[in-house]
């Protein structure tokens, strides 16, 4: 018998021919891979400190590098909103143009001001990464989100790994100069701009471009439900009202212990993590100030840390424990491990030991990232999830900016790189102590809650043998 139509409507993206959306996803992944091929990126710091540019370490540490943090904070919120309002592609074009500006300034710039402008554009490219990571959601049905997001993320990681290996091979085996490597990077990012122009601009986006009355077959989105709840307000300012209500709901969600814990981890640990990433190349140059470019192994170390980070992220998906009980302990142990690595990294005079500790530091952070994403996103709609991660990233950037102003900027303490890493060691040590004390508190509360339950169970078991014979006696009497 023919199947009856159950009246269900397929998602819009599933009515598109299979080959079309598959080609779009393949092109997006290829684009993500190619835009990461910047073989000179791992060698920017030794290039600035070397004979090509001849900046002093104090200029790079206390004058040039802080601009990256400031620019990232300044453009993060505008780019987050413009990405959705302009439907992704214009922001990706802006990112490609910023990449070209970075390498033009690296090749042609000679002043501190030019390098500060280069760091400004670097901040723009970092903020614009949200456009690529969220573009995938406009191409496929909700049922395919997780798998497609993993494909796009894998393409980016593979691109970073390939770029680092290519740069290291050019330096070590090909004896290519840093300047030539920057010209090669300029060529790759220019090709990335061409690829960007062929991306299809989506018709919809997560917040601002939701077709009225559209139904993609999924459960009603958070924005749609809230917009309908506005009643007689019509379309007048609904977006503003909805976003405000979503922000209030995010504040209410902060009362959930697991979401609050992992959001705080995201804010505090990611701020320290990225500060270490920004300044570690200067530390390597301080420990091993070689004039022979062939003995600079920044690209190889970045490739190894990327590979370990990808493996750690993959392994985290198979960790099955009771996170409501063990989250604080796991975070505390990993953070204490990172603090120890920072101390060893800063006190050793062996560059290879410093490389190894850095690789482990990045791997340990990447191990917790997918766990945090799952713990935060597991009970949220995709709109609220995007908003929570946006808020977390913003607060992490604010904290990172405050630390940079106080510690690194010449208008603050203006510390050199070794004292800075002692500050980061103290920062991670303090976080580890707080997490471990919280773990002890959770363990005590769990034990206190467990004891009354165990006593009640024992009492119930003690009463059971006395009741069973009485029941048997009554049954026997009834039979007689």
Secondary structure, DSSP 8 states (H G I E B T S, - for coil): -----------HHHHS-HHHHHHHHHHHHHHHHHTT--TTGGGHHHHHHSTTT---HHHIIIIITHHHHHHHHHHHHHHHHHHHHTTTHHHHHHHHHHHHHHHHHHHH--SHHHHHHHHHHHHHHHHTHHHHHHHGGGTS-GGGHHHHHHHHHHHHHHHHHHHHHHHHHHHHTS---HHHHHHHHHHHHHHHHHHHHTS---S--SSS---TT---SSS--HHHHHHHTTGGGTTTTHHHHHHHHHHHHHHHHTTSHHHHHHHHHHHHHHHHHHHHHHHHHHHHHHH---S-GGG--HHHHHHHHHHHHHHHHHHHTT--S-HHHHHHHHHHHHHHHHHHHHHHHHH---HHHHHHHHHHHHHHHHHHHHHHHHHHHTTS-HHHHHHHHHHHHHHHHHHHHHHIIIIISTTTT---HHHHHHHHHHHHHHHHHHHHHHHHHHHHHHHHHHHHHHHHHHHHHHHHHHHHHHHHHHHHHHH-
